[in-house]
């Protein structure tokens, strides 16, 4: 009998409860979902229990992580990019720092791709690393855009 592999989405649902800054017990108290119910909702081999969308959002906010929505977006063929906050009072230094951080991140993406190509084959782990680095690039680009938008004179 072959074992079915766990999808990235199912793994993310499990990890959001069991590998965050709060334990499953603490999350159950913070979300008003019974401990056993919460664990069943994210059990990777429990096809009849589901984490509701509003519960998933609440847990991600409590845990201060976004890997569940990132996995959902990936399954849907999209990308989750968090919009930066508190950039309304952007200075020239903030803009230059944002530009530099973006270029640093693109260099890290290049490094991840180079490391994958050294092996003469690309593995799933390589792809995960490259994807992570690219998403960080997108985030930095979006931050740079919003900082420039904050400086726009003709809004």
N, C-alpha and C positions, 0 to 999 in steps of 0.2 A: 504494500500500500504506500503510495507516494504522499509525501507531506506537501501541502500547499504552502507556498511562500507567503509571507506577510507583506502586504502592500505598504508602500511608504505612507499612504493615508492612514491605514489602520495602525501602523507603528506610531505615527504622529499623535493619533487620538490616545493611544496608550501612554505615550511619553508625557503628554500635556498634564496628565494626572499623576503619574508615578515618578517623573524625573524633573519636576519643577522645583521652585524655591519653597513651595508649600507641599507638605505630604498629602496623601489621599485623605487621611483623617481630617487634617486641617481644612482642605478644600471642601470636604463634605459639610463641615460646619459653616464655612464661608458662603456656600452656595445653597444651603438648605436642601441638599440632595443626600439621602441616606448613604452611608459609607458603602454598603454592599451594592446598592443600586448604582452608585457612581462607578464602582469597580467593574460591575457587569456591563455598563454602558460602553466602557472602553476596552473590554477584554477582546483580544484579537481573534479569539475562536468562538465568540458568542454572536452568531448572526441575527439573533432575534431581539437584541437590545441596542438602542441607538442613543447617541448623544445628540440632543436637540440643538438647533442652530443657536438659539439664545443662550443655552447652557455653554456651548463651545466658546461663544464670544465672551461671556462672563468669566470663564476659566482662563482664557487667554489674557484678559485684562488683569485678573488677579495674579497670574503667574508671570505677567509682563514678558511674554514670549509670543511669537507669531508663526511658529513653524507649522501649526495645524492649518491655518489659512493659506500658508505658502504651499503646503501639500495639496490642499483643495484646488487652488488655482492651477497648480501643475497638472492635476488630473483633468482639469477643464481646458487645458491648453493655453493657460494664461500665466500671468505673473502678478504677484502681490508686491506693491511698492508703497511703503508708508510715507505719507506726506509729512515733511519736517514741520515742527511747530516753532513758534517764537522766533521768527526771523524778520519781523516787521522793522526793527531798528538796525538794519544792516549797515555796517561801516565798510570802508574800502578794505580794511584789514580782514574783516569777515569774508568779503568776497574773494580776496586772494587766498585766504586759508581754505575756503571751500574749493576753489579751483585746484590748489595743491593737493588736497585730500583726494579729489577725484582722480588726478593723475597718479597718485600713489596707489590707489585701488586698481587702476587699469594696468599698472605694472605688475601687481599681484596676480591679476588675471592672466597676463602674459606668462608669468612664472608657472602658474598652474597648468597652462596649456603646454608649455615647454617640457615640464616634468612628465606629462602624460605621453608626449610624443617620443621622449627618450626611451620608453619601454617598447616602442614599435607596435604597441597595441593600446587601445583605450578601454579601460575598465569602468564598471559602474561607479567605483569609488572616485576615479578620475573625473567622471562626468559630474558627480555630486560636488566635488571641490570646484570645478570650473563654473558650474551653475551658481554656486554660492558666491564666488568672486564676481561673476557678471552681475548678479543681483545687487551686490554692494556697489558696483559701478553705477548701475541705474539709479540707485538711491542717492549717490553723490551727485550725479547729473541733475536729478530732480531738485536737490537742495540748492545747487548752483543756480538753476533756473529761477527758483523761488526767491533767492537772494537778489538776483538781477531784477526780478519783477518788483521787489520791494523798493528798488532804487528808481523805478520808472517814473518819469516826471508827468507823463500824460495818461494817467489812469482814468 
